[in-house]
Amino acid sequence: MPASKSESNRALIMQALAGGGTLRNLSDANDTQLMQRLLQNPAAPVFDAEDAGTVMRFLTAYLAMTGRQAELTGTARMRERPIAVLVDALRALGARIEYLGESGYPPLQLGGLTPQPAPDEEADFRELTVRGDISSQYISALLMIGPTLPQGLRIWLTGKVGSRPYIRMTQALMQHFGAVCRDLGEVLEVRPQAYQPTDYTVEGDWSAASYWYALVALAPEGSHLTLPTLRRYSWQGDQAIVGIMAQLGVHTEFLADETLRLTKTKPVTQLTQDFTDCPDLAQTVAVVAAALGVPATFTGLDSLRIKETDRIVALQTELAKFGGALTDRGEGRFEVTAENFQVENQTVATYHDHRMAMAFAPLAMLGPLTIQAPQVVRKSYPQFWQELGKVGFAIEGVEEEAV
């Protein structure tokens, strides 16, 4: 299994703020390799976050609050992904940030920090009010710089907070690196406390594990698979795949040494799932439900519109090629259905989105298909196609425009 890029990218920011510590089993995902390269060159005049959301959001906070002066940019799609919530919060903390293009979106010009008045002895924390219903990455970015502020930070969250497990992961890693955090529900508090150089071993990636769950779900009953480096008590929100796939016919048994065994069983006849805390699983689960003919109702898909692509539209378009459908029923509710779902050499477009490629790849259990732009998996799981080949899939054209 690849290592978690979510843990890796957070740990890299904390290592930089702590000034040391050894990180083991870092992800080989492009997002993590990119974060490493950019952090190793802190005096660069331009930082290119490419298509990596965590790199853009985390570096915006890190560079701004460490007083760097630089341009922060990304791909054309990244320049369409909003960042105003984070920029407004950082400006309130004294960061000089200007938009170089459309207001509210990258690229950004970071101009250092405005001199701050002496801490108010009567105030417990610097305080911010931040929307929690757009991206948890904004909140994680602010939390990670909280310990560096003379009075720490208190964040008041408004709206329905999405992907809260990722916020908890950030807080758990911060505490591992010596920070003091409290989660009071609608209020998050971080004490002024210098990070300590600390060693950390990154866990395997539960998001990547979801694709292997999908393979087992589509396999004949009784099939099984063993996955390493995954913890029973994980900080990763995408461990929710265990409970979701239990309904779609995959039983999970945790073995010794951070290893689990998946076994194919019978699926339920209907599925209802809220993806508010685990939106990156939605594509995989939608494809599996449609392929198994299990009608499903999904909620909590709001953030899918602002990912690497509009994942709702992408899913609707690609599922239709196989006889599946993702229908918007209004008020945040979507239904997955399928009529005569067939895999017969269809071609799947990936929209520059790694998760589109890997969510549809397990359909190869049911028949041949073509995945366009297979190189997109380098963002999170560079060895994905090679690993599929190891378990017996016939794969051609990995270096070509389609696989």
Salt bridges, closest charged atoms under 4 A:
ASP31 OD2 - LYS5 NZ 3.33
ASP31 OD2 - LYS379 NZ 2.86
ASP51 OD1 - LYS379 NZ 3.78
GLU80 OE1 - ARG77 NH1 3.21
GLU127 OE2 - ARG154 NH1 2.55
ASP133 OD1 - ARG131 NE 3.00
ASP183 OD1 - ARG164 NH1 3.63
GLU189 OE2 - ARG154 NE 3.01
GLU189 OE1 - ARG182 NH2 2.88
ASP199 OD2 - ARG24 NH2 3.69
GLU258 OE2 - ARG231 NE 3.53
ASP280 OD1 - LYS307 NZ 3.70
ASP280 OD1 - ARG311 NH1 3.14
ASP280 OD2 - ARG355 NE 3.68
GLU308 OE1 - ARG311 NH2 2.82
GLU308 OE2 - HIS354 NE2 3.36
GLU308 OE2 - LYS379 NZ 3.50
ASP310 OD2 - ARG305 NH1 3.10
GLU318 OE1 - LYS321 NZ 2.65
GLU335 OE1 - ARG329 NE 3.13
GLU335 OE2 - ARG333 NH1 2.87
ASP353 OD2 - ARG311 NE 2.71
GLU387 OE2 - LYS390 NZ 3.18
